[in-house]
């Protein structure tokens, strides 16, 4: 579970960086909409910075305590 949460957090950070650059190809419907309409991408492409650490603040400590 810890690996899944850490992987998801990394993907969110990657998506955020790509969206800041205007690249939304990882969001297929949004990309298709922006490609087919006359919309200013800079106004649409803003990602909410969800702080997942507030929910998983101790994920590293818990993952170290798991016995394999």
Beta strands, then each sheet from edge to edge (+ up, - down):
end
